[in-house]
């Protein structure tokens, strides 16, 4: 609908209902949290530095926006 430019009244509500029914939002949130933890664990192999701290904080920030 979006790609074709054919949005109609009620389309957003229908899309949100489908996302809710199939638990897509929570599944996506959990996947993001898992990826953030994986990234932070990988960063532990990098020597301690301001850059590593900044990247760790960035991973936390990104997932905090979706909580």
mmCIF file of the N, C-alpha and C atoms, coordinates in Angstrom:
data_MODEL
# 
_entry.id   MODEL 
# 
loop_
_atom_site.group_PDB 
_atom_site.id 
_atom_site.type_symbol 
_atom_site.label_atom_id 
_atom_site.label_alt_id 
_atom_site.label_comp_id 
_atom_site.label_asym_id 
_atom_site.label_entity_id 
_atom_site.label_seq_id 
_atom_site.pdbx_PDB_ins_code 
_atom_site.Cartn_x 
_atom_site.Cartn_y 
_atom_site.Cartn_z 
_atom_site.occupancy 
_atom_site.B_iso_or_equiv 
_atom_site.pdbx_formal_charge 
_atom_site.auth_seq_id 
_atom_site.auth_comp_id 
_atom_site.auth_asym_id 
_atom_site.auth_atom_id 
_atom_site.pdbx_PDB_model_num 
ATOM 1   N N  . UNK A 1 1  ? 0.811  -1.189  0.000  1.00 0.00 ? 1  UNK A N  1 
ATOM 2   C CA . UNK A 1 1  ? 0.000  0.000   0.000  1.00 0.00 ? 1  UNK A CA 1 
ATOM 3   C C  . UNK A 1 1  ? 0.857  1.256   0.000  1.00 0.00 ? 1  UNK A C  1 
ATOM 4   N N  . UNK A 1 2  ? 1.870  1.272   0.830  1.00 0.00 ? 2  UNK A N  1 
ATOM 5   C CA . UNK A 1 2  ? 2.723  2.453   0.915  1.00 0.00 ? 2  UNK A CA 1 
ATOM 6   C C  . UNK A 1 2  ? 3.500  2.631   -0.380 1.00 0.00 ? 2  UNK A C  1 
ATOM 7   N N  . UNK A 1 3  ? 4.086  1.544   -0.857 1.00 0.00 ? 3  UNK A N  1 
ATOM 8   C CA . UNK A 1 3  ? 4.896  1.609   -2.079 1.00 0.00 ? 3  UNK A CA 1 
ATOM 9   C C  . UNK A 1 3  ? 4.070  2.072   -3.271 1.00 0.00 ? 3  UNK A C  1 
ATOM 10  N N  . UNK A 1 4  ? 2.840  1.624   -3.355 1.00 0.00 ? 4  UNK A N  1 
ATOM 11  C CA . UNK A 1 4  ? 1.975  1.985   -4.475 1.00 0.00 ? 4  UNK A CA 1 
ATOM 12  C C  . UNK A 1 4  ? 1.326  3.352   -4.281 1.00 0.00 ? 4  UNK A C  1 
ATOM 13  N N  . UNK A 1 5  ? 1.464  3.926   -3.084 1.00 0.00 ? 5  UNK A N  1 
ATOM 14  C CA . UNK A 1 5  ? 0.849  5.221   -2.820 1.00 0.00 ? 5  UNK A CA 1 
ATOM 15  C C  . UNK A 1 5  ? -0.664 5.132   -2.718 1.00 0.00 ? 5  UNK A C  1 
ATOM 16  N N  . UNK A 1 6  ? -1.157 3.990   -2.286 1.00 0.00 ? 6  UNK A N  1 
ATOM 17  C CA . UNK A 1 6  ? -2.601 3.758   -2.238 1.00 0.00 ? 6  UNK A CA 1 
ATOM 18  C C  . UNK A 1 6  ? -3.068 3.581   -0.793 1.00 0.00 ? 6  UNK A C  1 
ATOM 19  N N  . UNK A 1 7  ? -2.777 4.595   0.060  1.00 0.00 ? 7  UNK A N  1 
ATOM 20  C CA . UNK A 1 7  ? -3.211 4.507   1.448  1.00 0.00 ? 7  UNK A CA 1 
ATOM 21  C C  . UNK A 1 7  ? -4.653 4.974   1.555  1.00 0.00 ? 7  UNK A C  1 
ATOM 22  N N  . UNK A 1 8  ? -5.352 4.275   2.421  1.00 0.00 ? 8  UNK A N  1 
ATOM 23  C CA . UNK A 1 8  ? -6.758 4.623   2.655  1.00 0.00 ? 8  UNK A CA 1 
ATOM 24  C C  . UNK A 1 8  ? -7.020 4.716   4.150  1.00 0.00 ? 8  UNK A C  1 
ATOM 25  N N  . UNK A 1 9  ? -8.133 5.335   4.498  1.00 0.00 ? 9  UNK A N  1 
ATOM 26  C CA . UNK A 1 9  ? -8.513 5.403   5.898  1.00 0.00 ? 9  UNK A CA 1 
ATOM 27  C C  . UNK A 1 9  ? -8.593 3.994   6.473  1.00 0.00 ? 9  UNK A C  1 
ATOM 28  N N  . UNK A 1 10 ? -8.017 3.827   7.648  1.00 0.00 ? 10 UNK A N  1 
ATOM 29  C CA . UNK A 1 10 ? -8.074 2.546   8.326  1.00 0.00 ? 10 UNK A CA 1 
ATOM 30  C C  . UNK A 1 10 ? -6.882 1.639   8.044  1.00 0.00 ? 10 UNK A C  1 
ATOM 31  N N  . UNK A 1 11 ? -6.050 1.990   7.049  1.00 0.00 ? 11 UNK A N  1 
ATOM 32  C CA . UNK A 1 11 ? -4.898 1.135   6.725  1.00 0.00 ? 11 UNK A CA 1 
ATOM 33  C C  . UNK A 1 11 ? -3.906 1.050   7.884  1.00 0.00 ? 11 UNK A C  1 
ATOM 34  N N  . UNK A 1 12 ? -3.619 2.187   8.512  1.00 0.00 ? 12 UNK A N  1 
ATOM 35  C CA . UNK A 1 12 ? -2.679 2.176   9.631  1.00 0.00 ? 12 UNK A CA 1 
ATOM 36  C C  . UNK A 1 12 ? -3.216 1.325   10.771 1.00 0.00 ? 12 UNK A C  1 
ATOM 37  N N  . UNK A 1 13 ? -4.468 1.482   11.087 1.00 0.00 ? 13 UNK A N  1 
ATOM 38  C CA . UNK A 1 13 ? -5.072 0.700   12.162 1.00 0.00 ? 13 UNK A CA 1 
ATOM 39  C C  . UNK A 1 13 ? -5.026 -0.790  11.839 1.00 0.00 ? 13 UNK A C  1 
ATOM 40  N N  . UNK A 1 14 ? -5.286 -1.133  10.582 1.00 0.00 ? 14 UNK A N  1 
ATOM 41  C CA . UNK A 1 14 ? -5.238 -2.546  10.178 1.00 0.00 ? 14 UNK A CA 1 
ATOM 42  C C  . UNK A 1 14 ? -3.813 -3.087  10.292 1.00 0.00 ? 14 UNK A C  1 
ATOM 43  N N  . UNK A 1 15 ? -2.842 -2.301  9.857  1.00 0.00 ? 15 UNK A N  1 
ATOM 44  C CA . UNK A 1 15 ? -1.446 -2.736  9.957  1.00 0.00 ? 15 UNK A CA 1 
ATOM 45  C C  . UNK A 1 15 ? -1.044 -2.919  11.415 1.00 0.00 ? 15 UNK A C  1 
ATOM 46  N N  . UNK A 1 16 ? -1.418 -1.968  12.264 1.00 0.00 ? 16 UNK A N  1 
ATOM 47  C CA . UNK A 1 16 ? -1.081 -2.081  13.679 1.00 0.00 ? 16 UNK A CA 1 
ATOM 48  C C  . UNK A 1 16 ? -1.749 -3.297  14.315 1.00 0.00 ? 16 UNK A C  1 
ATOM 49  N N  . UNK A 1 17 ? -2.971 -3.587  13.935 1.00 0.00 ? 17 UNK A N  1 
ATOM 50  C CA . UNK A 1 17 ? -3.664 -4.762  14.459 1.00 0.00 ? 17 UNK A CA 1 
ATOM 51  C C  . UNK A 1 17 ? -2.948 -6.040  14.051 1.00 0.00 ? 17 UNK A C  1 
ATOM 52  N N  . UNK A 1 18 ? -2.481 -6.103  12.812 1.00 0.00 ? 18 UNK A N  1 
ATOM 53  C CA . UNK A 1 18 ? -1.742 -7.284  12.349 1.00 0.00 ? 18 UNK A CA 1 
ATOM 54  C C  . UNK A 1 18 ? -0.433 -7.441  13.113 1.00 0.00 ? 18 UNK A C  1 
ATOM 55  N N  . UNK A 1 19 ? 0.290  -6.327  13.307 1.00 0.00 ? 19 UNK A N  1 
ATOM 56  C CA . UNK A 1 19 ? 1.543  -6.377  14.060 1.00 0.00 ? 19 UNK A CA 1 
ATOM 57  C C  . UNK A 1 19 ? 1.301  -6.860  15.483 1.00 0.00 ? 19 UNK A C  1 
ATOM 58  N N  . UNK A 1 20 ? 0.231  -6.369  16.090 1.00 0.00 ? 20 UNK A N  1 
ATOM 59  C CA . UNK A 1 20 ? -0.100 -6.766  17.459 1.00 0.00 ? 20 UNK A CA 1 
ATOM 60  C C  . UNK A 1 20 ? -0.504 -8.237  17.518 1.00 0.00 ? 20 UNK A C  1 
ATOM 61  N N  . UNK A 1 21 ? -1.348 -8.642  16.604 1.00 0.00 ? 21 UNK A N  1 
ATOM 62  C CA . UNK A 1 21 ? -1.837 -10.018 16.605 1.00 0.00 ? 21 UNK A CA 1 
ATOM 63  C C  . UNK A 1 21 ? -0.696 -11.030 16.459 1.00 0.00 ? 21 UNK A C  1 
ATOM 64  N N  . UNK A 1 22 ? 0.298  -10.676 15.688 1.00 0.00 ? 22 UNK A N  1 
ATOM 65  C CA . UNK A 1 22 ? 1.406  -11.601 15.431 1.00 0.00 ? 22 UNK A CA 1 
ATOM 66  C C  . UNK A 1 22 ? 2.623  -11.320 16.315 1.00 0.00 ? 22 UNK A C  1 
ATOM 67  N N  . UNK A 1 23 ? 2.433  -10.469 17.314 1.00 0.00 ? 23 UNK A N  1 
ATOM 68  C CA . UNK A 1 23 ? 3.471  -10.164 18.295 1.00 0.00 ? 23 UNK A CA 1 
ATOM 69  C C  . UNK A 1 23 ? 4.751  -9.611  17.650 1.00 0.00 ? 23 UNK A C  1 
ATOM 70  N N  . UNK A 1 24 ? 4.621  -8.985  16.499 1.00 0.00 ? 24 UNK A N  1 
ATOM 71  C CA . UNK A 1 24 ? 5.784  -8.509  15.745 1.00 0.00 ? 24 UNK A CA 1 
ATOM 72  C C  . UNK A 1 24 ? 6.564  -7.433  16.483 1.00 0.00 ? 24 UNK A C  1 
ATOM 73  N N  . UNK A 1 25 ? 5.889  -6.540  17.154 1.00 0.00 ? 25 UNK A N  1 
ATOM 74  C CA . UNK A 1 25 ? 6.585  -5.461  17.852 1.00 0.00 ? 25 UNK A CA 1 
ATOM 75  C C  . UNK A 1 25 ? 7.444  -6.008  18.996 1.00 0.00 ? 25 UNK A C  1 
ATOM 76  N N  . UNK A 1 26 ? 6.882  -6.882  19.798 1.00 0.00 ? 26 UNK A N  1 
ATOM 77  C CA . UNK A 1 26 ? 7.645  -7.451  20.916 1.00 0.00 ? 26 UNK A CA 1 
ATOM 78  C C  . UNK A 1 26 ? 8.767  -8.349  20.411 1.00 0.00 ? 26 UNK A C  1 
ATOM 79  N N  . UNK A 1 27 ? 8.509  -9.123  19.385 1.00 0.00 ? 27 UNK A N  1 
ATOM 80  C CA . UNK A 1 27 ? 9.563  -9.969  18.813 1.00 0.00 ? 27 UNK A CA 1 
ATOM 81  C C  . UNK A 1 27 ? 10.714 -9.121  18.290 1.00 0.00 ? 27 UNK A C  1 
ATOM 82  N N  . UNK A 1 28 ? 10.400 -8.008  17.636 1.00 0.00 ? 28 UNK A N  1 
ATOM 83  C CA . UNK A 1 28 ? 11.429 -7.104  17.109 1.00 0.00 ? 28 UNK A CA 1 
ATOM 84  C C  . UNK A 1 28 ? 12.202 -6.451  18.245 1.00 0.00 ? 28 UNK A C  1 
ATOM 85  N N  . UNK A 1 29 ? 11.493 -6.078  19.296 1.00 0.00 ? 29 UNK A N  1 
ATOM 86  C CA . UNK A 1 29 ? 12.144 -5.483  20.463 1.00 0.00 ? 29 UNK A CA 1 
ATOM 87  C C  . UNK A 1 29 ? 13.120 -6.461  21.099 1.00 0.00 ? 29 UNK A C  1 
ATOM 88  N N  . UNK A 1 30 ? 12.684 -7.702  21.251 1.00 0.00 ? 30 UNK A N  1 
ATOM 89  C CA . UNK A 1 30 ? 13.560 -8.719  21.837 1.00 0.00 ? 30 UNK A CA 1 
ATOM 90  C C  . UNK A 1 30 ? 14.772 -8.983  20.958 1.00 0.00 ? 30 UNK A C  1 
ATOM 91  N N  . UNK A 1 31 ? 14.581 -9.016  19.654 1.00 0.00 ? 31 UNK A N  1 
ATOM 92  C CA . UNK A 1 31 ? 15.703 -9.220  18.731 1.00 0.00 ? 31 UNK A CA 1 
ATOM 93  C C  . UNK A 1 31 ? 16.698 -8.068  18.852 1.00 0.00 ? 31 UNK A C  1 
ATOM 94  N N  . UNK A 1 32 ? 16.203 -6.846  18.940 1.00 0.00 ? 32 UNK A N  1 
ATOM 95  C CA . UNK A 1 32 ? 17.084 -5.680  19.081 1.00 0.00 ? 32 UNK A CA 1 
ATOM 96  C C  . UNK A 1 32 ? 17.878 -5.751  20.382 1.00 0.00 ? 32 UNK A C  1 
ATOM 97  N N  . UNK A 1 33 ? 17.223 -6.137  21.458 1.00 0.00 ? 33 UNK A N  1 
ATOM 98  C CA . UNK A 1 33 ? 17.922 -6.274  22.741 1.00 0.00 ? 33 UNK A CA 1 
ATOM 99  C C  . UNK A 1 33 ? 19.008 -7.338  22.669 1.00 0.00 ? 33 UNK A C  1 
ATOM 100 N N  . UNK A 1 34 ? 18.706 -8.443  22.016 1.00 0.00 ? 34 UNK A N  1 
ATOM 101 C CA . UNK A 1 34 ? 19.687 -9.518  21.856 1.00 0.00 ? 34 UNK A CA 1 
ATOM 102 C C  . UNK A 1 34 ? 20.884 -9.050  21.040 1.00 0.00 ? 34 UNK A C  1 
ATOM 103 N N  . UNK A 1 35 ? 20.613 -8.352  19.934 1.00 0.00 ? 35 UNK A N  1 
ATOM 104 C CA . UNK A 1 35 ? 21.713 -7.838  19.103 1.00 0.00 ? 35 UNK A CA 1 
ATOM 105 C C  . UNK A 1 35 ? 22.559 -6.832  19.866 1.00 0.00 ? 35 UNK A C  1 
ATOM 106 N N  . UNK A 1 36 ? 21.931 -5.993  20.659 1.00 0.00 ? 36 UNK A N  1 
ATOM 107 C CA . UNK A 1 36 ? 22.686 -5.012  21.441 1.00 0.00 ? 36 UNK A CA 1 
ATOM 108 C C  . UNK A 1 36 ? 23.596 -5.709  22.440 1.00 0.00 ? 36 UNK A C  1 
ATOM 109 N N  . UNK A 1 37 ? 23.094 -6.735  23.095 1.00 0.00 ? 37 UNK A N  1 
ATOM 110 C CA . UNK A 1 37 ? 23.927 -7.483  24.048 1.00 0.00 ? 37 UNK A CA 1 
ATOM 111 C C  . UNK A 1 37 ? 25.067 -8.195  23.333 1.00 0.00 ? 37 UNK A C  1 
ATOM 112 N N  . UNK A 1 38 ? 24.811 -8.734  22.156 1.00 0.00 ? 38 UNK A N  1 
ATOM 113 C CA . UNK A 1 38 ? 25.858 -9.384  21.359 1.00 0.00 ? 38 UNK A CA 1 
ATOM 114 C C  . UNK A 1 38 ? 26.937 -8.375  20.979 1.00 0.00 ? 38 UNK A C  1 
ATOM 115 N N  . UNK A 1 39 ? 26.507 -7.185  20.562 1.00 0.00 ? 39 UNK A N  1 
ATOM 116 C CA . UNK A 1 39 ? 27.464 -6.143  20.191 1.00 0.00 ? 39 UNK A CA 1 
ATOM 117 C C  . UNK A 1 39 ? 28.309 -5.727  21.383 1.00 0.00 ? 39 UNK A C  1 
ATOM 118 N N  . UNK A 1 40 ? 27.667 -5.545  22.530 1.00 0.00 ? 40 UNK A N  1 
ATOM 119 C CA . UNK A 1 40 ? 28.404 -5.135  23.720 1.00 0.00 ? 40 UNK A CA 1 
ATOM 120 C C  . UNK A 1 40 ? 29.389 -6.212  24.166 1.00 0.00 ? 40 UNK A C  1 
ATOM 121 N N  . UNK A 1 41 ? 29.006 -7.468  24.034 1.00 0.00 ? 41 UNK A N  1 
ATOM 122 C CA . UNK A 1 41 ? 29.920 -8.558  24.382 1.00 0.00 ? 41 UNK A CA 1 
ATOM 123 C C  . UNK A 1 41 ? 31.123 -8.563  23.433 1.00 0.00 ? 41 UNK A C  1 
ATOM 124 N N  . UNK A 1 42 ? 30.881 -8.335  22.154 1.00 0.00 ? 42 UNK A N  1 
ATOM 125 C CA . UNK A 1 42 ? 31.977 -8.305  21.180 1.00 0.00 ? 42 UNK A CA 1 
ATOM 126 C C  . UNK A 1 42 ? 32.926 -7.144  21.461 1.00 0.00 ? 42 UNK A C  1 
ATOM 127 N N  . UNK A 1 43 ? 32.388 -6.042  21.941 1.00 0.00 ? 43 UNK A N  1 
ATOM 128 C CA . UNK A 1 43 ? 33.222 -4.885  22.242 1.00 0.00 ? 43 UNK A CA 1 
ATOM 129 C C  . UNK A 1 43 ? 34.184 -5.144  23.390 1.00 0.00 ? 43 UNK A C  1 
ATOM 130 N N  . UNK A 1 44 ? 33.922 -6.138  24.203 1.00 0.00 ? 44 UNK A N  1 
ATOM 131 C CA . UNK A 1 44 ? 34.817 -6.437  25.318 1.00 0.00 ? 44 UNK A CA 1 
ATOM 132 C C  . UNK A 1 44 ? 36.191 -6.901  24.836 1.00 0.00 ? 44 UNK A C  1 
ATOM 133 N N  . UNK A 1 45 ? 36.268 -7.357  23.576 1.00 0.00 ? 45 UNK A N  1 
ATOM 134 C CA . UNK A 1 45 ? 37.546 -7.784  23.005 1.00 0.00 ? 45 UNK A CA 1 
ATOM 135 C C  . UNK A 1 45 ? 38.408 -6.584  22.598 1.00 0.00 ? 45 UNK A C  1 
ATOM 136 N N  . UNK A 1 46 ? 37.788 -5.423  22.530 1.00 0.00 ? 46 UNK A N  1 
ATOM 137 C CA . UNK A 1 46 ? 38.492 -4.195  22.155 1.00 0.00 ? 46 UNK A CA 1 
ATOM 138 C C  . UNK A 1 46 ? 39.092 -3.585  23.422 1.00 0.00 ? 46 UNK A C  1 
ATOM 139 N N  . UNK A 1 47 ? 40.322 -3.098  23.330 1.00 0.00 ? 47 UNK A N  1 
ATOM 140 C CA . UNK A 1 47 ? 40.921 -2.475  24.521 1.00 0.00 ? 47 UNK A CA 1 
ATOM 141 C C  . UNK A 1 47 ? 40.043 -1.341  25.056 1.00 0.00 ? 47 UNK A C  1 
ATOM 142 N N  . UNK A 1 48 ? 40.031 -1.220  26.370 1.00 0.00 ? 48 UNK A N  1 
ATOM 143 C CA . UNK A 1 48 ? 39.239 -0.168  27.017 1.00 0.00 ? 48 UNK A CA 1 
ATOM 144 C C  . UNK A 1 48 ? 39.649 1.193   26.468 1.00 0.00 ? 48 UNK A C  1 
ATOM 145 N N  . UNK A 1 49 ? 38.658 1.976   26.097 1.00 0.00 ? 49 UNK A N  1 
ATOM 146 C CA . UNK A 1 49 ? 38.925 3.315   25.563 1.00 0.00 ? 49 UNK A CA 1 
ATOM 147 C C  . UNK A 1 49 ? 37.626 4.103   25.578 1.00 0.00 ? 49 UNK A C  1 
ATOM 148 N N  . UNK A 1 50 ? 37.761 5.403   25.342 1.00 0.00 ? 50 UNK A N  1 
ATOM 149 C CA . UNK A 1 50 ? 36.564 6.243   25.245 1.00 0.00 ? 50 UNK A CA 1 
ATOM 150 C C  . UNK A 1 50 ? 35.680 5.784   24.091 1.00 0.00 ? 50 UNK A C  1 
ATOM 151 N N  . UNK A 1 51 ? 36.296 5.354   22.987 1.00 0.00 ? 51 UNK A N  1 
ATOM 152 C CA . UNK A 1 51 ? 35.523 4.900   21.828 1.00 0.00 ? 51 UNK A CA 1 
ATOM 153 C C  . UNK A 1 51 ? 34.715 3.651   22.163 1.00 0.00 ? 51 UNK A C  1 
ATOM 154 N N  . UNK A 1 52 ? 35.336 2.695   22.850 1.00 0.00 ? 52 UNK A N  1 
ATOM 155 C CA . UNK A 1 52 ? 34.592 1.486   23.243 1.00 0.00 ? 52 UNK A CA 1 
ATOM 156 C C  . UNK A 1 52 ? 33.428 1.852   24.152 1.00 0.00 ? 52 UNK A C  1 
ATOM 157 N N  . UNK A 1 53 ? 33.666 2.740   25.100 1.00 0.00 ? 53 UNK A N  1 
ATOM 158 C CA . UNK A 1 53 ? 32.594 3.177   25.993 1.00 0.00 ? 53 UNK A CA 1 
ATOM 159 C C  . UNK A 1 53 ? 31.469 3.851   25.209 1.00 0.00 ? 53 UNK A C  1 
ATOM 160 N N  . UNK A 1 54 ? 31.846 4.663   24.241 1.00 0.00 ? 54 UNK A N  1 
ATOM 161 C CA . UNK A 1 54 ? 30.851 5.358   23.434 1.00 0.00 ? 54 UNK A CA 1 
ATOM 162 C C  . UNK A 1 54 ? 30.017 4.357   22.629 1.00 0.00 ? 54 UNK A C  1 
ATOM 163 N N  . UNK A 1 55 ? 30.651 3.357   22.047 1.00 0.00 ? 55 UNK A N  1 
ATOM 164 C CA . UNK A 1 55 ? 29.913 2.352   21.278 1.00 0.00 ? 55 UNK A CA 1 
ATOM 165 C C  . UNK A 1 55 ? 28.992 1.526   22.177 1.00 0.00 ? 55 UNK A C  1 
ATOM 166 N N  . UNK A 1 56 ? 29.450 1.217   23.369 1.00 0.00 ? 56 UNK A N  1 
ATOM 167 C CA . UNK A 1 56 ? 28.613 0.498   24.329 1.00 0.00 ? 56 UNK A CA 1 
ATOM 168 C C  . UNK A 1 56 ? 27.398 1.343   24.707 1.00 0.00 ? 56 UNK A C  1 
ATOM 169 N N  . UNK A 1 57 ? 27.649 2.611   24.980 1.00 0.00 ? 57 UNK A N  1 
ATOM 170 C CA . UNK A 1 57 ? 26.543 3.524   25.303 1.00 0.00 ? 57 UNK A CA 1 
ATOM 171 C C  . UNK A 1 57 ? 25.574 3.646   24.132 1.00 0.00 ? 57 UNK A C  1 
ATOM 172 N N  . UNK A 1 58 ? 26.104 3.657   22.917 1.00 0.00 ? 58 UNK A N  1 
ATOM 173 C CA . UNK A 1 58 ? 25.251 3.753   21.734 1.00 0.00 ? 58 UNK A CA 1 
ATOM 174 C C  . UNK A 1 58 ? 24.329 2.542   21.626 1.00 0.00 ? 58 UNK A C  1 
ATOM 175 N N  . UNK A 1 59 ? 24.855 1.353   21.879 1.00 0.00 ? 59 UNK A N  1 
ATOM 176 C CA . UNK A 1 59 ? 24.022 0.140   21.843 1.00 0.00 ? 59 UNK A CA 1 
ATOM 177 C C  . UNK A 1 59 ? 22.901 0.242   22.880 1.00 0.00 ? 59 UNK A C  1 
ATOM 178 N N  . UNK A 1 60 ? 23.238 0.726   24.068 1.00 0.00 ? 60 UNK A N  1 
ATOM 179 C CA . UNK A 1 60 ? 22.214 0.892   25.104 1.00 0.00 ? 60 UNK A CA 1 
ATOM 180 C C  . UNK A 1 60 ? 21.178 1.943   24.704 1.00 0.00 ? 60 UNK A C  1 
ATOM 181 N N  . UNK A 1 61 ? 21.658 3.039   24.121 1.00 0.00 ? 61 UNK A N  1 
ATOM 182 C CA . UNK A 1 61 ? 20.759 4.119   23.720 1.00 0.00 ? 61 UNK A CA 1 
ATOM 183 C C  . UNK A 1 61 ? 19.748 3.659   22.668 1.00 0.00 ? 61 UNK A C  1 
ATOM 184 N N  . UNK A 1 62 ? 20.243 2.938   21.690 1.00 0.00 ? 62 UNK A N  1 
ATOM 185 C CA . UNK A 1 62 ? 19.359 2.498   20.595 1.00 0.00 ? 62 UNK A CA 1 
ATOM 186 C C  . UNK A 1 62 ? 18.227 1.617   21.130 1.00 0.00 ? 62 UNK A C  1 
ATOM 187 N N  . UNK A 1 63 ? 18.541 0.667   21.992 1.00 0.00 ? 63 UNK A N  1 
ATOM 188 C CA . UNK A 1 63 ? 17.480 -0.205  22.491 1.00 0.00 ? 63 UNK A CA 1 
ATOM 189 C C  . UNK A 1 63 ? 16.619 0.483   23.547 1.00 0.00 ? 63 UNK A C  1 
ATOM 190 N N  . UNK A 1 64 ? 17.169 1.478   24.244 1.00 0.00 ? 64 UNK A N  1 
ATOM 191 C CA . UNK A 1 64 ? 16.359 2.207   25.218 1.00 0.00 ? 64 UNK A CA 1 
ATOM 192 C C  . UNK A 1 64 ? 15.242 2.973   24.510 1.00 0.00 ? 64 UNK A C  1 
ATOM 193 N N  . UNK A 1 65 ? 15.474 3.375   23.285 1.00 0.00 ? 65 UNK A N  1 
ATOM 194 C CA . UNK A 1 65 ? 14.463 4.110   22.520 1.00 0.00 ? 65 UNK A CA 1 
ATOM 195 C C  . UNK A 1 65 ? 13.283 3.230   22.183 1.00 0.00 ? 65 UNK A C  1 
ATOM 196 N N  . UNK A 1 66 ? 13.450 1.909   22.206 1.00 0.00 ? 66 UNK A N  1 
ATOM 197 C CA . UNK A 1 66 ? 12.348 1.026   21.827 1.00 0.00 ? 66 UNK A CA 1 
ATOM 198 C C  . UNK A 1 66 ? 11.681 0.379   23.025 1.00 0.00 ? 66 UNK A C  1 
ATOM 199 N N  . UNK A 1 67 ? 12.125 0.705   24.215 1.00 0.00 ? 67 UNK A N  1 
ATOM 200 C CA . UNK A 1 67 ? 11.517 0.129   25.422 1.00 0.00 ? 67 UNK A CA 1 
ATOM 201 C C  . UNK A 1 67 ? 10.257 0.862   25.784 1.00 0.00 ? 67 UNK A C  1 
# 
